């Protein structure tokens, strides 16, 4: 019985780990998109260039 609980717990943790990695990748892509938009639009809006 302990082995079954361990396997179920492992599967649940694996599921949540995949969800967390997916969220982190999505957050990183949004940050990259916003940074790229700022980098392109900054000269037109008289804002300082980041680099």
N, CA and C atoms as an extended XYZ file, in Angstrom:
153
Properties=species:S:1:pos:R:3:atomname:S:1:resname:S:1:resid:I:1 pbc="F F F"
N         0.826       -1.205        0.000 N   UNK     1
C         0.000        0.000        0.000 CA  UNK     1
C         0.863        1.258        0.000 C   UNK     1
N         1.981        1.207        0.707 N   UNK     2
C         2.877        2.368        0.753 CA  UNK     2
C         3.482        2.663       -0.606 C   UNK     2
N         3.747        1.612       -1.386 N   UNK     3
C         4.312        1.806       -2.717 CA  UNK     3
C         3.317        2.494       -3.640 C   UNK     3
N         2.054        2.127       -3.544 N   UNK     4
C         1.019        2.741       -4.374 CA  UNK     4
C         0.887        4.225       -4.042 C   UNK     4
N         0.900        4.553       -2.754 N   UNK     5
C         0.809        5.956       -2.334 CA  UNK     5
C         2.029        6.728       -2.840 C   UNK     5
N         3.191        6.103       -2.781 N   UNK     6
C         4.409        6.740       -3.269 CA  UNK     6
C         4.354        7.010       -4.766 C   UNK     6
N         3.847        6.054       -5.540 N   UNK     7
C         3.745        6.235       -6.984 CA  UNK     7
C         2.728        7.320       -7.317 C   UNK     7
N         1.594        7.326       -6.628 N   UNK     8
C         0.576        8.356       -6.866 CA  UNK     8
C         1.128        9.728       -6.500 C   UNK     8
N         1.827        9.819       -5.379 N   UNK     9
C         2.419       11.086       -4.961 CA  UNK     9
C         3.466       11.550       -5.970 C   UNK     9
N         4.258       10.636       -6.483 N   UNK    10
C         5.256       10.964       -7.499 CA  UNK    10
C         4.596       11.493       -8.767 C   UNK    10
N         3.509       10.878       -9.199 N   UNK    11
C         2.809       11.333      -10.393 CA  UNK    11
C         2.197       12.717      -10.192 C   UNK    11
N         1.621       12.953       -9.011 N   UNK    12
C         1.034       14.269       -8.722 CA  UNK    12
C         2.127       15.332       -8.707 C   UNK    12
N         3.264       15.052       -8.079 N   UNK    13
C         4.363       16.012       -8.038 CA  UNK    13
C         4.944       16.257       -9.429 C   UNK    13
N         5.015       15.227      -10.244 N   UNK    14
C         5.499       15.379      -11.618 CA  UNK    14
C         4.554       16.262      -12.419 C   UNK    14
N         3.256       16.075      -12.242 N   UNK    15
C         2.260       16.902      -12.917 CA  UNK    15
C         2.427       18.375      -12.538 C   UNK    15
N         2.569       18.642      -11.228 N   UNK    16
C         2.725       20.024      -10.784 CA  UNK    16
C         4.064       20.610      -11.231 C   UNK    16
N         5.107       19.789      -11.302 N   UNK    17
C         6.400       20.276      -11.786 CA  UNK    17
C         6.294       20.703      -13.241 C   UNK    17
N         5.582       19.939      -14.051 N   UNK    18
C         5.393       20.300      -15.462 CA  UNK    18
C         4.594       21.594      -15.567 C   UNK    18
N         3.573       21.751      -14.722 N   UNK    19
C         2.777       22.978      -14.729 CA  UNK    19
C         3.628       24.194      -14.345 C   UNK    19
N         4.492       24.040      -13.350 N   UNK    20
C         5.342       25.145      -12.906 CA  UNK    20
C         6.338       25.522      -13.999 C   UNK    20
N         6.929       24.543      -14.655 N   UNK    21
C         7.876       24.825      -15.736 CA  UNK    21
C         7.163       25.515      -16.890 C   UNK    21
N         5.974       25.070      -17.218 N   UNK    22
C         5.202       25.714      -18.283 CA  UNK    22
C         4.878       27.164      -17.945 C   UNK    22
N         4.502       27.417      -16.699 N   UNK    23
C         4.221       28.787      -16.263 CA  UNK    23
C         5.480       29.639      -16.329 C   UNK    23
N         6.620       29.092      -15.916 N   UNK    24
C         7.870       29.851      -15.943 CA  UNK    24
C         8.265       30.188      -17.383 C   UNK    24
N         8.093       29.250      -18.297 N   UNK    25
C         8.414       29.517      -19.698 CA  UNK    25
C         7.474       30.579      -20.273 C   UNK    25
N         6.198       30.490      -19.945 N   UNK    26
C         5.237       31.471      -20.435 CA  UNK    26
C         5.560       32.860      -19.881 C   UNK    26
N         5.921       32.926      -18.616 N   UNK    27
C         6.284       34.200      -18.002 CA  UNK    27
C         7.542       34.776      -18.649 C   UNK    27
N         8.510       33.912      -18.931 N   UNK    28
C         9.734       34.357      -19.592 CA  UNK    28
C         9.480       34.868      -20.997 C   UNK    28
N         8.603       34.210      -21.732 N   UNK    29
C         8.283       34.664      -23.082 CA  UNK    29
C         7.558       36.010      -23.056 C   UNK    29
N         6.662       36.206      -22.091 N   UNK    30
C         5.983       37.496      -21.968 CA  UNK    30
C         6.984       38.591      -21.615 C   UNK    30
N         7.927       38.298      -20.729 N   UNK    31
C         8.947       39.285      -20.364 CA  UNK    31
C         9.805       39.632      -21.586 C   UNK    31
N        10.159       38.631      -22.375 N   UNK    32
C        10.941       38.867      -23.587 CA  UNK    32
C        10.152       39.701      -24.596 C   UNK    32
N         8.875       39.422      -24.728 N   UNK    33
C         8.024       40.180      -25.637 CA  UNK    33
C         7.915       41.644      -25.201 C   UNK    33
N         7.693       41.877      -23.908 N   UNK    34
C         7.580       43.244      -23.410 CA  UNK    34
C         8.906       43.996      -23.536 C   UNK    34
N        10.011       43.322      -23.263 N   UNK    35
C        11.321       43.949      -23.406 CA  UNK    35
C        11.585       44.296      -24.873 C   UNK    35
N        11.237       43.389      -25.786 N   UNK    36
C        11.428       43.657      -27.210 CA  UNK    36
C        10.574       44.816      -27.684 C   UNK    36
N         9.332       44.883      -27.217 N   UNK    37
C         8.453       45.990      -27.596 CA  UNK    37
C         9.004       47.305      -27.056 C   UNK    37
N         9.510       47.314      -25.837 N   UNK    38
C        10.091       48.532      -25.278 CA  UNK    38
C        11.336       48.939      -26.057 C   UNK    38
N        12.165       47.956      -26.419 N   UNK    39
C        13.401       48.233      -27.139 CA  UNK    39
C        13.113       48.847      -28.511 C   UNK    39
N        12.040       48.388      -29.161 N   UNK    40
C        11.681       48.905      -30.484 CA  UNK    40
C        10.987       50.269      -30.368 C   UNK    40
N        10.102       50.427      -29.392 N   UNK    41
C         9.289       51.646      -29.304 CA  UNK    41
C         9.945       52.781      -28.519 C   UNK    41
N        10.985       52.505      -27.746 N   UNK    42
C        11.599       53.528      -26.901 CA  UNK    42
C        12.076       54.752      -27.691 C   UNK    42
N        12.734       54.602      -28.832 N   UNK    43
C        13.179       55.808      -29.550 CA  UNK    43
C        12.010       56.675      -30.034 C   UNK    43
N        10.907       56.058      -30.399 N   UNK    44
C         9.770       56.815      -30.899 CA  UNK    44
C         9.021       57.546      -29.786 C   UNK    44
N         9.129       57.036      -28.572 N   UNK    45
C         8.425       57.631      -27.433 CA  UNK    45
C         9.342       58.491      -26.572 C   UNK    45
N        10.561       58.761      -27.055 N   UNK    46
C        11.564       59.547      -26.339 CA  UNK    46
C        11.865       58.977      -24.951 C   UNK    46
N        11.947       57.653      -24.877 N   UNK    47
C        12.341       56.968      -23.651 CA  UNK    47
C        13.783       56.507      -23.804 C   UNK    47
N        14.498       56.316      -22.696 N   UNK    48
C        15.890       55.864      -22.817 CA  UNK    48
C        15.955       54.421      -23.333 C   UNK    48
N        16.922       54.153      -24.200 N   UNK    49
C        17.140       52.794      -24.696 CA  UNK    49
C        17.740       51.958      -23.565 C   UNK    49
N        17.346       50.714      -23.436 N   UNK    50
C        17.887       49.893      -22.348 CA  UNK    50
C        19.371       49.567      -22.538 C   UNK    50
N        19.826       49.448      -23.799 N   UNK    51
C        21.235       49.127      -24.063 CA  UNK    51
C        21.750       50.016      -25.164 C   UNK    51
